[in-house]
Every structure is written in C-alpha cells, then in structure tokens.
Amino acid sequence: MDLSVVGSQLLVGLSRAMILFIVSAGLSFVLGVLRVPNIFHGSLYMIGAFSAFSIATWLGGQSTGLWLAMLAAPVVAVAIGMIVERALLAHLYRREHLMLILFTWGVMLILNDLVKLAWGPTYRSIMPPAALQGSASLLGIALPRYNLFLLLIGPLVAVGLWLFTQRTRIGKIARAAAVDQEMVAILGINVSRVLAVAFLVGCYLAGLGGALVAPTTSITLGMDHSIIVDAFLIVTIGGLGNIWGALVGALVFGVTQSLGLLVWPQFAVVFPYLTVVIVLLLRPRGLLRSVW
Amino acid sequence: MKRMKGLALMVLVVGLSVAFAAQAPATTLGTAPTSLLAQAPRLERNIKVGIVDTYSGPAAVFGTDALNGFKLALAEINKEGVLGAKIDFVTRDERFSPEIGLSMARELILQEKVDVVVGTINSATALAISSYVKDQKVPFVVWISKSEKITGAKGHRYVFSTGENTAMAGRAIAEAMARRPYVKYWLAADDYEYGHEITNSFWKFMKRAKPEVTLAGQTWWRPGEPDLVPYLTAIMGAKPDVVFFGTGGASMANVLKAVKTTGMSERIPAAIHTAIDHAVLKPLGVGAPEGVVGTIDYLWYYPDTPANRAFAKAFQDAYGGPPGFPAFHGYNTAYFIAQAFKKARSLEREKFIDALEGLSINTPVGQVEMRACDHQAVLPLFLGVTKRTPQYDFLVATSITTLRGEEVMPSCDDIKKARGQ
C-alpha cells in the first residue's frame, strides 16, 4: 500500500477527530462540572449547523458571510442552551441522573421539532469559505484544505479550554465545583452562576462543532443523533468529565475509523466501536482519569 | 317514518344507478360524455386512503414531497369527484422505522378502516407492511421506496409500486456505464436495504452488459454517516477507474459534497442513481460536483412538454418549489387510485385491484401503465450528467437520454421466476 495514502488517511482521520473532540469536550465539561449527562448537546450541535447555514445565506453566501457564520452560529446554540439552563435545568441539578437523562432527552425531542419548524424537513448545505475550498498538498499528500483548517482549529480549541480551566478564576472555580460543589458554596461563591458559565462553555462547543461540520456535510434533521452517540462513546472511553480524555477518545475514534477503511473497507463502520469495546474491557473507567 | 322514506329513496337511487350502469357502454369513464357520468354508479361513501411515511428525521424531505404531490392531485380529483365521492386521507409518521410503520399500517387498517394503504420511503417498512396487507387482503401502493423485492421476489396480489425500483435503475445505469471505457469499478454504498439492493442490481447488470469489468473493492458506511471524506480518500488511494455509489436521500448530499471537497470529481468519475435529482442538487447549489452520471425517473425540466410544465408550475405555485421524483410518484398514485375506483365502480378491494392491474393513466411524462403481471408502474428513466449552467445557481442534468420502462424492467417471466412460481 502506498505510504502517501496511509498518510492522507491519517490526516483526514485526525481532522475528523477534531470536530468529534470539540463536541465531546463540551459534553465532557458539562458532565464533569455539572454532573449532567446532556443528551440535547447533539441538538445544539445541529442548531449550530443550521444557524451557520442561515447566517451565511442571510449574509449573501460569500466568503465573509461564511466566516462570520462560523463565528456567530455557536452564539445561537449558546442562547438556546442558556434559556433551557436558566429556565429549567438550573432547578434540577440536584436530581438523580436518571431524572436528568430523561429531562435532557425530552429537551432534545423538543429542540428537534423546533428545528423542523424553523428550517423545515429539507436538508441544507453550505460551502467552505473560498480560501478553504479544494485540496492542498502537504508533504506530498493531497488533503482537502478544509480538513487542514480543522487540524489547526482543534488544537486551538484545546489550548483555549486549557487556558480557561487553568488560568481564569471562573475556570478554576468550575474545576473546584466539579470536585465538591458544597465546599465551593461554603466559600461564599455563587455556585449557580459558575454552573451556568460551565454550561455556556459546553453549549458553545456544541454549536462550534456544528458550525465547523456544516461545510463538510449536509445539514439535516437527525444529525444530532449520530453525533450524540459518538460523543458519549468518546467521553466514556476518554474518562468521564475529563476534557483531555475527550481529546484522546476523539483521536482514537477518528483515526481507527479512517485507517480501518484502508484495512477492511466493507466493515470499516465497526472499527471505532470495536475500539470502544476493547478500551472499556481493558480500562472500564476510561483511558484518562475520570472526575466522577 | 322519515327514516323509512329515506331508506326507500336510497334503494331507489341505488337500483336506478345499477340499472343505468348495466346499460352504459363499456368505455373508460374518463373519456365518457358527462351525461353518462351522471348515470354512473355512485360510491356510497368517500374513499379513504391511509398514508404511512416518514415525516420526521432526514428522510422527511421525501415523505413530504410525495405527500404534496398526492395532495395536489387530490385537489384536482376531488373537484370532479370519483363517482360522486371524494378521496380522503390520513397520514401517520413511521419515523423511518419498520416496527413503527407496521404498527401504524395495522392501526390504519383495523381502526381507521382505510380502503388503500400508501407509503413509504423506507424499503424495509414497505416490505413489512406488504407482508401484513397480504394477510389482511388490503391493497397497498408503495410510492417512494425502491427495493426491487417489493414487486419482484416478494410481490403479491395486494401490493403495487408507482415508483421505479432498483432492478430498473441498476440496469439503466449499468447499460449507460457499459458504453463508457471504465473497467476497474469500486462500489461504495449505504449499509441498508436500498444501498445493498441498488448496488447488487447495478453490479449484476454491469457484469452482464460488459463481462470484462472488475471489482477493485467495496466500501459500506452506515446510512447518514456525516463525514464521508475519509471513506472517499481511501477509495481514491486505490485508484479505481470509476466509483458506483449506492446511496440516496441525505447521504446522497454527503456523497456529492465529499466527491467535490476531496477533488474526486476531477480525478475519478462517479455514477449514482438519483444523483441528478433536483431535491439533491438544489440545496448543494454550486457546491455539487460536475460530471456525475445519474439516473432518475422524474425531472421537472425534462421532458419539456406542456403536461410536465403544467404539473411543475402547479406544484411550484402550491408549495413554493419544483416537484421532486417523490412528488411525481405521489401525484400519479392519487390518479392511479382514483381511476381504478372509477373503473371498478365499487369500493370493494378485490374489484379495485382487478381494475388497477394493467390500468394506464396520463402522467406529466406521458402514459404510464401499471403492469398487470407484477403491479409495477412502467416508468421511463432519464439518464443525465450533472453540469453547471449560467442560468441557474444549482447544477442540472444535461445530455439527457430516456430509457423506456419496458427496456429496463425485468420480464414477467423473470418476475415469476423470482417469486418461485
């Protein structure tokens, strides 16, 4: 087999992993800090994608519009997520997990129908900005430019998240709240506000994932389902609530899929899931330390 | 007393109409003079059609399009009426699940007591409902799903198809590809009923039409797989002459997008059934790849005949966009049902089926017959290549050629063989 084919397959897998990482990191962060398994995280991802389409179309569909859409679309997801959080979720944090799963599941169904009302059943599509169209050559490997762009964005998001959790006051409090909410409250900190900010970050990452995936795929109803299943698997193999675990999990997931395609294309679908099973058999609590 | 009077009147009316009907010459009612229509038997109640289809999730776009076509036809049909009655309908959302679809068909038949069941986009659902209506002896008209088993191996007296199927499409696209110089094929498809059937059918006819073709490899992904770029880069690495994609619906848009973004469209040609579907090409805009060979059984801009123009315009006015192939099927389905009841002159299911067998109707693309031997509509298929033209901001099919239904359908003998008769 051609080495450049393996190389390009690896890079494509890594770039796919970046979107998975961004979405899973948001899910994992909310899971870690708020202890909420947020099923409607996928809906926010879908809303991010649909919003990117609408904003880009509204701005004329040219390159500038597309760039602005990528910046603005996650904000729409954040706005919707925050309405749900402040109005409903904030009152339910102390409930048991089953209750929270049912609640977020219900919100997912509602958001699904709202998306259908707002955008209708037809699928939508946007192009990448002109600068990112076509393919580029990297060390003799041809790769779609947009995938190269994703390879840059992923690490940027990772660094940004690291700075947020390690270097900002609110990030530090959020980490503390993940370990012991009561202790944080005793110190006179408004925990509800911290939790809201943490949730906001989660929503932003879901929306960003959706906006970033929009140019690569058709934007349809149901895209929330496929992502949420993968994201939960990634969070589980990475270690619940651990953002770096989400990164490792996403890389494992994306790369096994793309390289599996070279080995056994008929059954490539099963490779990522097979990997999940193997990881969980060997390390039931995930690859990295779970905060749970 | 009043009730007795009413009853007597009804008996009189029914008796008279039967007497007139017996005298009426055996012409098709559509062309009969109005004086004869007035004397035709009247149906004792409205015809009730139960529709099971997908109205949520990615496939909703097809279910909705078919329903719109059906509603457009009903508006025309009900203006005149069917033997004094109208066609009513109820819909159920199967959410692309055979289990849900089957239980909804059951509910429509047992609770709603519909005369005819219609559906669905999902081939697996269509097959499940088909085997159920066979026991219940209720006619079932399949209008979008394309599995050749529906009117082929698993066909029976109670199931009809008003859309083209994988046997027809696979053969049409194989014969077109056989005329091109490619030898080394790669097959890539959605891993579900339709994906397998269209791909198998294509490959079967491809080997028959051009025995020297070779299979370089095959790829299967789960339906709705969001990112197909890694799949396509892997295929490009294997350097086949051409790729056949067995995909449809939202996956189709993903395939076309990935074909463009990976640069595959400039290096390796692709052939896909329904790739030239307007419902696929419109949302992609100029982001769709050029040069993809596709087949389809309906295009709103071809053939450019008065009938097709009128249908496309009426649909556009009613629903704000041109009709896709499901709308065409939905429209024809309504006319097949209406004409069959007119011909049957009765609400009896068996008479309806007898009437529908071999029935020919006027459609936007000309006469279409419901073949009696397998209950499959004899639809023409159009073959074209995607191309960007200056007048539209989306791609259209060009160099279109038409294959008549008879040319691409399995023979009645083949059908008998497939059914093990």
Interface residues (C-beta under 8 A of the other chain):
Chain A: M1 D2 V5 S8 Q9 V12 G13 S15 R16 I19 G61 N112 D113 K116 P121 T122 Y123 R124 S125 I126 M127 P128 Q133 G134 S135 A142 L143 P144 Y146 N147 V213 T216 T217 S218 T220 L221 G222 M223 S226 I227 Q257 S258 L261 L262 P265 Q266 F267 A268 V269
Chain B: Y55 S56 G57 P58 A60 V61 G63 T64 D191 G217 Q218 T219 W220 W221 R222 G224 E225 P226 D227 L228 V229 P230 Y231 T233 A234 I235 G237 A238 A250 A253 N254 K257 A258 T261 T262 G263 A279 P283 L284 G285 V286 G287
